[in-house]
Amino acid sequence: AEQIEKREFLKENIVVKMLFFNEKPVGIELPKTVDLEVVKTEPGVKGDTATGGSKPATLETGAVIQVPLFINEGDIIRVDTRTSEYIERVLSK
């Protein structure tokens, strides 16, 4: 299954669909979105919300994606597992 490459979005207690062939697991299908904590990113600067830029952020699973400049370490963000793109901030630290 194509979703097997997206294991950087797997975390404990996430619900996935297992794909089997001849009774052997051949892949997993992730939910369309997952909520993950930002564990490392450069701090935002006041006024960044208006510029529309982005910066890299490391998530709790080790995945690195681009996020808006206003996202900070400790924020919980929603990520599209199909495109590996930031969707929205769920919780601000």
Order of alpha helices (4+ residues) and beta strands (2+ residues): beta-beta-beta-beta-beta-beta-beta
